[in-house]
Amino acid sequence: MLNLIKERFESAKFKFNENGIFRLSFKDDIPPFLEELKFLDNKKWIQESVNTVSIGENNDYSLMMIEIIKKNDKIYFSLRETPLLIEVEKKCLKSIKNHLLIPHN
């Protein structure tokens, strides 16, 4: 089951909008038991530190914490609530100055 969760996160898109809204999108073939992860979409995000982003609501950013790890010219997300480590690639959408992080397959 952990492998299935990792596969879905590896094909997901993590978008950190400049207005503080976090967008998380999965491919359409997400299994029913992972549907509840969609609640993370359209929540707020803050950068707790240089390497930590927290997702949540005003005064409670505890829904998900992402540790950003840079190693050997690669970027990884460590999802603190899971043992998952996902390699991502950063794409800056210059027209709207948002950051889109896409898992590297």
C-alpha positions in Angstrom: 0.0 0.0 0.0 2.9 2.4 0.7 4.2 1.8 -2.8 0.8 2.8 -4.2 0.8 6.0 -2.1 4.3 6.8 -3.3 3.3 6.2 -6.9 0.4 8.6 -6.6 2.5 11.3 -5.0 5.2 10.8 -7.6 2.7 11.6 -10.3 1.1 14.5 -8.4 1.7 18.2 -9.0 2.5 20.5 -6.0 1.9 24.2 -6.7 2.8 26.9 -4.3 1.0 30.0 -5.4 2.4 33.4 -4.5 -1.0 34.3 -2.8 -0.3 31.6 -0.2 -2.6 29.0 -1.7 -1.3 25.4 -2.1 -2.6 23.4 -5.0 -2.2 19.6 -5.1 -3.5 17.6 -8.1 -3.4 13.9 -8.7 -3.9 12.0 -11.9 -7.4 10.9 -12.5 -6.7 7.2 -11.6 -6.4 7.8 -7.9 -7.8 4.9 -5.9 -10.8 5.5 -3.6 -8.9 5.1 -0.4 -6.5 8.0 -1.4 -9.4 10.3 -2.4 -9.2 11.9 1.0 -5.8 13.3 0.2 -7.5 15.8 -2.1 -8.5 17.7 1.0 -5.0 19.2 0.9 -5.8 21.0 -2.3 -6.6 24.7 -2.1 -5.2 25.1 1.5 -2.8 27.7 2.6 0.9 27.3 2.8 3.7 29.0 4.7 7.4 28.6 4.6 8.4 27.7 8.2 12.1 27.7 7.5 14.4 27.6 4.5 13.8 23.9 4.2 10.2 23.4 5.5 6.8 24.2 4.1 3.6 23.7 6.1 0.2 23.3 4.6 -3.0 24.1 6.5 -5.4 26.9 7.5 -4.9 30.2 9.4 -3.2 29.6 12.8 -3.0 25.8 12.1 -0.6 24.7 9.4 -0.4 21.1 10.6 -2.2 19.3 7.8 1.0 18.4 6.0 4.7 19.3 6.4 7.1 19.1 3.6 10.9 19.1 4.2 12.8 20.2 1.1 16.1 18.5 0.7 18.7 19.5 -1.9 21.3 16.9 -2.5 23.6 16.4 -5.5 21.9 19.0 -7.6 18.5 17.3 -7.0 15.5 18.4 -5.0 13.5 16.0 -2.9 10.3 16.3 -0.8 10.2 14.4 2.5 6.6 14.2 3.5 7.0 14.2 7.3 3.8 12.2 8.0 5.1 9.4 5.8 8.4 7.6 5.1 8.2 9.0 1.5 11.0 10.8 -0.2 10.0 12.1 -3.6 12.4 13.6 -6.2 10.9 16.7 -7.7 11.8 19.2 -10.4 11.1 22.9 -10.0 9.4 24.8 -12.8 8.8 28.5 -12.3 5.7 29.8 -14.1 7.1 33.2 -15.0 3.8 34.7 -16.2 2.2 34.4 -12.8 5.3 33.9 -10.7 4.1 30.6 -9.1 6.2 27.6 -8.3 5.2 24.3 -9.6 7.0 21.2 -8.3 6.5 18.1 -10.3 7.8 14.7 -9.1 10.7 13.5 -11.3 9.9 10.2 -12.9 
